């Protein structure tokens, strides 16, 4: 009975989705051991209550346990799914409010940019702690990471630990479904191939049958209803030739072209501070789950989501191959991105684990856009692993959005204020 440990299980949306997905596979439904772990007793209790009611509704015999102890959760695990958010909503608010004082607007601030850098600084040490505990308690387990900033977390993990690790995002598969909708094509018949870095992954090929679907997508972009659904990404496609994997609100803060200009924020309807609104929605969802966990509301009907965690586990347990997109070390996979950086590429999965697929060269303009962020990721990871704050400051100075809005002195002041605000989470730099 394979054991699946969900770390940060109080992240109820991911925990609920992944547990539900696992139960949609007949081979797994009654043959899993589920271990839930969180540092927040209240959130853990809600997650456990929800999980028990879900298992009961689906008639699953799989046992579930809950613990505040990481070592206990990891003991003899086969799959470790990381969903932690270090500092929670309070830390996220700091990542928005302090830059805003300096005139720096952000939308999501969890993957790239100033917000992504500081989230990495406080998250990577906890990811590495999970890796160290896995080395002791489940050295052969697969670490499946959902926590952002994805690329920097994964990069630090494979640089620091021998545990097998893959980072999962849902942006490629969800975007593919959206593209099929834009083009009015049946999604199951849309063929696509994507590669790049997390959240800036490019649809290198789009096809329907034997036909290249990109001309149709460019045609559909002229339809105001389609264009208005994804303004920033269509602008990027129009200028660089390819559609990008993450949403318009994400992409707006990864490049210097949009957020520094009020007229473009209005024209393209860019939702500044969008992630704060999402955090509020997630708290509302958590309270709904509290009602479900307590038996005061019905458990929603089960459906399979687009997440890749359950397909990975099913493929590894049954040896029925699956194709997923994973964030892994660049060992010659994308030849015009730096060796050793973290890339997002197609991966074959079976009983042999995660097997990334060679992509080759990206179109040069796409590789150039990716390298802008890879440089920042490398400096941020070095800052954590070598405990050198100056690398983190260099990363902030190189951020395309910050450097389009602020002077070097302003970036330094902003980074210094964030450093003080996150002082407790960054105390390891002084150790």
DANORCOR-V598195 format. One record per helix or strand. SS is the DSSP state (hx for helix, st for strand). FROM is the first residue (numbers start at 1). TO is the last residue. If there is no record, write none. Layout:
ss = [SS SS]
from = [FROM FROM]
to = [TO TO]
This chain:
ss = [st hx hx st hx st hx st hx hx st hx st hx hx st st st hx hx hx st hx hx hx hx st st st st st hx hx hx hx hx]
from = [2 12 26 32 41 63 70 79 88 113 142 150 164 171 187 190 200 211 214 224 231 244 248 262 274 309 322 334 342 353 360 364 389 400 408 427]
to = [7 23 29 37 58 67 74 82 101 137 145 160 167 183 189 197 208 212 221 227 240 244 251 267 293 318 329 334 350 356 360 386 398 405 421 430]
